[in-house]
Structure formats: C-alpha cells, structure tokens
Amino acid sequence: MIDLTHAVCWDIETLPNCITVAAEFLYSDQSAVWEISEYRDDRAGLREWMNWLNSSRVPMIGFNNIGFDLPVMDVFWRNQMAGYSELYAKSQHIFASRDEDRFANTIWPRDWFAPQIDLMAMNRFNTTTKSTSLKALQFAMRSENIVESAVPFGVPVSREDIDNDLIPYNLHDVSSTKQFALLSIDAIKFRMTMVEQYGIECLSWDDVKIGAQMLIRQLGENLCYTRDPVTNKRKTRQTVRTTIPVQNMLFPYIYFKHPELQRVLRFMQGVTLTPSDMSKDAGKDEKSPLTIEADVGGVSLRFGSGGVHGSLKSRKFVAGNGWTIEDDDVAGMYPAISNVNRIAPEHLGEPFVQIYASLPIERSKYKKGTPENKRYKLAGNAAWGQSKSPYSPFYDPKYALTVPINGQLMICMLIDWMLELPSFGLIQANTDGISYMLHESDYEAAQAIKARWQDYTKLELENAQYSRLWIKDVSNYVAEYVGSGKLKQKGAAYWHPDTGKDYHDSVTAGESWHKDLSAPVIQRAAVAAMVHGCSPADFIRCHTDAFDFMLRAKVNRSDTLLHGDMPQQKVTRYYVARDGSPLVKISPPAAGGVIGQWKRANGITKAQYDAEMLRTRGDWSETVCTKNRSKYDERRTAIQAGYVVAICNDAKDFRFDNLNYDYYINEATKLIIA
C-alpha cells in the first residue's frame, strides 16, 4: 500500500562534471542535496537514501521524472559505483533519442526502485496541446521567484558555480514541484485509490489514460487485444481505414427544411475522407475537407469534422419585457450520441455498445465526487477521444468522426425546427448547444419543439436562462444566470481565475494550469464594467493584487529574449511600466535559413536550394532564390509594442508606483461590449 506520509519531491541536475540530486519531504520542510562531482562524492549517502526509498516504498514526486530523472538515476541504482560521467552520458542519450524512439529510455513500473508520481505526465503537460514547463508553471502558480539556471548546461562547472547557482537552482525546482504537488493532492489521492482497488500502476497516468484502462477492463482484454501465436506478444485490435464516404457515416434520420442547411447536408454527403483527413488532428476544421459555411438565422455557421461553430459578434443581449435568453446544451453529447445510436468501433461491435451504455447507469449509483463515480465518468469520456489515437484499442476513424459530424447536424436540426417560431433569434451555436432570444408568446411552442426533438434524437437537453449576455464570439462570452446572478465566463477574453486566497483553487477547478494567465486584472475590469457598470480606470487603479498585473513572456529554445540589450530567461515575468525598456524576441530565420544567405523562393524545396547554392558557391540564383534578392536575417518581434516593461521574475521587484495603468485600462476597454 502506497502512503504519502513520507513522500518526497525530487529533481536532478546533470552537467559534464557534476550531478546533483535534491529532495524535500512533501509534508515537511526537511530537504537534502547529494552531489557527485569532481569536487565531492556523496554516492554512499545517495545509495543509503535510495535503499530506504526502495525498502519503504516511498513515493517520489517529480516533474518529468519518469522521462528524465528516473532513467538517469536508474543507471546509479543498477551500478552504485557509477560516477558523474556515466550519469551525464545517460542524460545526453535521453536528449538525443527522445524524438526518435519515445520508449528508448523507458523504465517500466516493475523496475522502478521506488514508486514514481510524474506531475507533468499526470496533467498531460507533455502533450502538444497542454505543453507546460516547470518555469511556466511557476508563473501560473504565482511563485515568488521564477528561476532559470544561471549555469550554462553542457559545460563543466566550478565549485563556486555549484554552491552559488546549481544547488540553489536545484532546490528551487524541488520547491516548485512540491508546491504543485500539494495543489494536485486530490488528483494524486484518486490515483492511489485506483492502485489500491484495481492494482493498476496509474500514479502518473492522465485522466484520459485512466478512463481508457477502466473501459478496457469493462470490455475485457480478449476483446481489446490479441496474442501473436508464435511470440505471445500482445497486439492491439483496431479498425484501420483507407477511405470513408461521409454518406456512410450520416444518420439516415437527419433532414432539414432550411435551404442553407439542405446545401450543407448535400455537400457532406458527397465528401469522401482520406487517411490524412482521418489523422488525430483532423478534428481541426481548417484542415478538414468537410469545412463549409452557411448563413442560418442570421448567423454564419462554420461546419467541419470537429463540429459547428458560429455566433453574432460583439453584441449585448438583455432579457425583459417578455423576452428571455435561452441556452440549450445536450447532456453528455458525445457518449449519448454513441449510446442512443448504438455505434461502436467496428472491431469492438455489440459488446462495446452494451458495456458503454451501462456506464452512465453504473455511475449514477455512486455519489458525485467519489472515486467510483469519477472512475465511470473517465471511462465514459475515454472512448471517443481514444478512438482517434493510433495507439489505442478503440481506434476507428469512422467512429471518431461519426459522432461530431452527426452531432453538429443534429444541433442544426434543432435550429431548423426552432426557426418556425416568429420570435426565435439565434445568438450562437456550437458543437453541443445553442443560445437564442425568445419571446414569451412562443415559449410553450418552443418547449414542444424541444420535447419533439429530444424524442426524435433520444438526446437530452439541459436548459439555462440568462438575464444578460455579452458575446464577443462563439468562444468568448459572459452570461449572467437568471435568479442567482452568477456568471458564466467563457474564453480567454473573459475567463479569469479568482483573486487572492481563492486563486489556486479556481485555476485547478478550471483545469487551466497550462494556460497563459497573464494580467487577469484586464479581464476582471472588463467583466466588472459590463456586469456592474464599474469604470475600468477606477477598477484597475484601485486593484491591489500585484500578481494580477504581471504578464508572461515565453520563447523557444532557439530564440533570445532581450529587455533593452540585456538577455532574459526563456520564461520571463514582467509588467508594463512607466520606466523600463522594450521587450523583444529575437528568432532565427524561418524555414531553416542561415543569416546572410539568399532567401529561398516559394515552391523551391530545401534540397533543390542547397544543390543550387552548392553549384553557385553561395551566389544568388534566379532559379531558387527570391527575385528581390533578399537575404535571411534574424526576426525581431516586439512584445507589448509601443510600451516599455519592467522585469519582475522576483515578485519583490514589482512596483505599483512604476505601473503603467493606462496600458491595462486600454486593454480592458477593448474587451468591453457596450
């Protein structure tokens, strides 16, 4: 049984002549650092500590520890005479091979010297959509200091460098890891429950992976996998497609009366998807051959393989004088579509249909917030998302696309029927719902239409009424609920975390740790102006939480960030100031160009360009170079163009007397919908 009582947070640093291992107890301030270098040898103490972790099964909490720290220290665990050279060589091998073979350095749970909890993996911060470094997390957590190593990696360090820079930096990373571990404690404890009840080593799994495994257990291993008769190696069962005619995916009961919607349906019926359209990212409408726009009810709707989106822009709506603002969403739309239409990944068939349909029933038996309730919730959410993954036993592109393609059309059927009402005024439509204005004279007829739609589609609508609605676009709006006055704030333009002591809980609840939470005072002021009539200038000038004014600059490894002429960290915290310097990102030339070389013309491949440049010995050539004879140069991008900023990586460097209030007031004013 795993126990967090003596759990430790840990991190390592690797340099050619020095390895440091820092750790701190999760529930006490006691910390330690072990050093293996040309100046010091703590291997005996490190061996003793690791043996204690192993024998006591003490959980070790890190950030990317499964991907980096653990494989490096596994070398020491297996050969406790290994020195800094061997450990550094392993670290470099990890960096060199991570893009070639994602499993090259994997240490499987059965071989861990102690249980590992990887906060990066657990929160999907290692994925493209949620990629987040520990430094970016320090900004989001409002750490007092955002620290990057002052010691350049890849070069030997002096005794002074180790004592003054490397070890303090190592300990600071451990402190940040601990801070986030405590903020993630409920998620950690849920995973511990899964380990105890089901024996699954899921301490570092994200919710999607846990849900998928729960569903696999419900379906049975034999349905999801096969065994090679010779090697007995497990093979994932999948349905791989070459082409899919969309006509074969559309539900036969979908129909429209509106001419524009009829046009959309005819267009989709004529599309055939190819393997590239069915890739994991095919849900992005801009890449989809299903993308089409239509004007319906005065709103331009954009359809695609990922759903429908459209709204009136920059408008304010107020209920009253017989008018209501209605919002209808489909409850649990994707699982519901799958269940009521009895669809499944083809290779899983009827057993999937039956098991998947039982999940909501089983979930309802347990109180919300319990591990059992969450387990069934995650299992229900897993199927559709995993059906797009070529590594999953749920993989079937036809199933993955059938759900959202039909879902958007079913929502449009509701719009089509509601357009019969004289007072129906569509405000916005998205993949799982619509918002609209309605006069009370049509209220009963609207209820009848919705009841008929629910009976026809077998989907359930959930209704909310707003007293006021400010909508910038389909992804950004503020809605005020009737009665309670509570606000629904959606999108980067208007959502913001709570201030003060409730900040961290609100970010956790909003699953927003991966987002850029810069200067939320801007969103606060805009919302206060719209909802309460507060002056943005008064709100901002009276605001006293310094962190709400701070912004984040984040640049890639190949970029340089300059404050004036001073290089800055890759992740830098700053505020817009009255007295400061410009902040500029300097990037290398695009498309792999070399500064000083002639620019490659459009339509010319790099191979063609390189061959011609070799022939001309670098001289301009009209066959591969731009006609205006331009050369590659570094790219300079101003951050907060027209303003100067002050750096506050140390929060104590923030000064209210140097704050440029006008910048924040102007930005808030841009968001206000009158």
Secondary structure, DSSP 8 states (H G I E B T S, - for coil): ---STT-EEEEEEEETTEEEEEEEETTSS-EEEEEEESS-B-HHHHHHHHHHHHHHT--EEESSIIIIIHHHHHHHHH-TT--HHHHHHHHHHHHHHTTT-TTTT---GGG-SS-EEEHHHHTTTTSTTT---HHHHHHHTT-SB----SS-TTS---HHHIIIIIHHHHHHHHHHHHHHHHHTHHHHHHHHHHHHHH----TT--HHHHHHHHHHHHH-HHHHEEE-TTT--EEE-----S-EEGGGTS-TT----SHHHHHHHHHHHT-EE-GGGGSTTTTSGGG-TT-EEEEETTEEEEE-TT--BEE--SEEEE-BTTEEEEEEEETTHHHHHHHHTT---TTTHHHHHHHHHHHHHHHTTS-TTSHHHHHHHHHHHHHHHHTT-TTSTT--HHHHHHHHHHHHHHHHHHHHHHTTSTT-EEEEEETTEEEEEEEGGGHHHHHHHHHHHHHHH---EEEEEEEEEEEEETTEEEEEETTT--EEEESTTT-----GGGHHHHHHHTT-TTS----THHHHHHHHHHHH---HHHHHHH---GGGG-EEEE--TT-EEEETTEE--SEEEEEEESS-B-EEEEE--GGG--TTSB-B-TT--HHHHHHHHHHHTT---TTTB-TT--B---EEEEESTT-EEEE-SBGGG--GGGB-HHHHHHHHHHH---
